[in-house]
Amino acid sequence: MQHYHIVSRIAIYLLAVVMIIFGIFHFLNPRDLVVYVPSSIPGGISWAYFVGTAFILVGVSFITNRMVKFFGYLLAILLFIFVLTIHLPNWLNAGDKEMRSMAFINLLKDTAIAAFALHIAAGAHHQKLHLEDSD
């Protein structure tokens, strides 16, 4: 059994709590978030609920230490999709300086959280999902 450094576990638990809060926010305020769904993607408000559910499941996974590898990679993919489809276009096309700054901050935030999720997933050696032998 692998023993985790206490600071690492605290960091993972903090991310888990943040993801659960983000997930709850998606359920409480879906109409505020649907404006970020690109109009070319069908589904509308369903995406807010889907993302909220995904965030909550990620948080629960990280807290319970179950399916961490799967949900860590899922979170990273989801956040990279946000970066490419929402934050980058908003940053490139925002006319207002404040909106451009907020889009850039969100781009960096989601990139950083995705990187941390990748780190957590890659370190979950006890999990069953192995993409390569040296994982």
FENFEN-V664643 format. One record per pair of residues at least 6 apart in sequence whose C-alpha atoms are under 6 Angstrom apart, sorted by the first residue. I is the first residue (numbers start at 1). GAP is how many residues later the second one is. D is the distance in Angstrom with one decimal. If there is no record, write none. Layout:
I_GAP_D ; I_GAP_D
This chain:
13_50_5.9 ; 16_43_3.9 ; 16_46_5.8 ; 19_36_5.1 ; 19_40_5.4 ; 20_35_5.9 ; 20_36_4.5 ; 20_39_5.3 ; 23_29_3.8 ; 23_32_4.9 ; 23_33_5.1 ; 26_22_5.7 ; 26_26_4.9 ; 27_22_6.0 ; 30_18_5.4 ; 34_11_5.3 ; 58_13_5.4 ; 61_7_5.7 ; 62_6_5.8 ; 69_52_4.1 ; 69_55_5.6 ; 72_45_4.9 ; 72_49_4.7 ; 73_45_5.9 ; 76_38_4.2 ; 76_41_5.7 ; 79_31_5.7 ; 79_35_5.8 ; 83_24_5.4 ; 87_16_5.3 ; 87_20_5.2 ; 90_13_5.8 ; 91_9_4.9 ; 91_12_5.0 ; 91_13_5.7 ; 94_6_5.2
